[in-house]
C-alpha cells in the first residue's frame, strides 16, 4: 500500500493527515523539528517526511479532529495566537499545521510549564513563547502581529471573556477563533450543555459561531467552539485588560 | 481627528502617524535623559508627526517616552490600536525569533529569581528531602548486620550518606525559614515558617493563599483519603496544630481557630504587607490556653 493511499490529507489543512489503515483512523501532522517527538507521541516516516501522531486524549484540538472536526483549522502559512499553551503539547501540532512559513505564538502564565515550553520553542522554528497573563494582553501585544487565528484553552471561569477580549485586539477581520471550553471551570450551577449555550450567547454579536463539538470521551464536559470574527467584534470603543474573575456570576 | 499611536513592537517603539500608514521607529538613546528615553532628534520627530493632534498609547508603560515633550497621551481606542498594529512593518517570524526567545529567557529568569518563586521551589525541595531523610532513617532502624564483613562496610558508607543528606536538609530548612519569613512574615509568625512555606507551596503563591477561605486553608495540602466516601481530614496545617500541644480531643477546634487566624495573616502578607502578627499571635496563644483549661475542668 502506498503512502498516498494510507494517508489522506484533510481538506481544511494540507499538513494534517488521516491514516486510514488505523481503526479508528488516526491523525498525523508533518513534524517541523528534529528529533520530532515532543511529548512521547508516535512517529512515522512517510510521504517523504516525518509525521507525528496527534494524541486525542492529550489535546482538545486533537480530540475534536478525531471526532470529525475538519474545517476551521490552522493551515499552512498562517499566524496563530495560542492562549494557555502550558508545555506546548497542542501548540506543537498547531505549529506543524501552520508550517515553516507560518508562526504559532503561545502564551502561558505558569513558570514551570513555561520553562518546558521555552525549551520546545528553542527547537521549533516557528513557536514564539510568551510568559504572560492572558488577562493582560498589553504584556505580549508587542510580539504578536495581527493573527489569522486565535486558539484559547485557559480553563478559567471567565474564559469566554478572555477569548473575546484577545480576539478584539489580535484577530484580523474574518479570522478564526477556536475556544476549548472547559465547562467544569465555569461553575456547577449549570449543566455542560447550558454552559455551552451561554458561552455561544456571550460570543454572539462579535464571533459568528459555526461549530461546537463535545469532546467526549477524550475530555469530559469539554467543547470545542469554532467561529469567525465579525466586524461588530471590533466596533466597541475601548479595550482594556480584563479584571480578574470578572465573569463569575451567580 | 484621529490620534497618532505610540506602540512597541518586537522590542522597538514606533509612532504611527494620524494617517495610520506611516510607522516611524523611535530611536532610544542610552545616553539620553534616562534609560529608554527618545533622543532629542527622535523627540523632535514625535512632535512633528503629532503636529498638535492627540497621542494615544497602545500600553500604559509607554508614557515615559513622551515625558517632557508637552504631549498629553491617552490610552488608545480599540480601532486606533488595531489600525496602528496593522501599520507597523513586520518581517517573517524568523526575523523576530531570536529577540523573542531572548525576551522569554529574560522574563523566565526574572520570575524564577523572585523571592516568591524561590520560596516555592525551596519548599518543594525541602518536602522531598524530608521524605528521603525519613525513609533512610526508618530503614536504618530496622537494619541488622554482623559486626564484621562486607555488610558492615556498606553500613558505614550508608551512614555517611545519611548524615550528608541530613546536613543538606538542615541547610534547606534554614534557607526555607529565612525565605518564608521575608515573603510572608505574618503567616510565619502565626503558624511557624515551615508550615507557612508549605501552605504557600500548596496554594501556589501568596496571592492565591490570600484569596482563600479559612476552611480551604485548613485542608490545603491534604491527600484524598482512600476508600470510603469521606473527605480529606488533615492538611499541612496539622503540624502547627500538633506543635501547640492542645489536648488531642481539642485539636479539631484549635485547627479551625488557627486556620482563621492564618488566613488573616496571609491576607495581610498578600495585600498591605503590614505587620499584624502581634495581636494574631496573642489571640492564638489565648486560644491554646483556653482549650487546655477546658480539658482540665
Interface residues (C-beta under 8 A of the other chain):
Chain A: X79 X101 X102 X103 X111 X114 X115 X118 X121 X122 X125 X126 X128 X129 X130 X131 X138 X141 X142 X143 X145 X146 X168 X169 X234 X235 X236 X237 X238 X239 X240
Chain B: X7 X8 X9 X10 X11 X58 X59 X60 X61 X75 X77 X78 X79 X81 X82 X85 X86 X90 X92 X93 X94 X96 X97 X100 X101 X103 X104 X105 X107 X108 X111 X112 X117
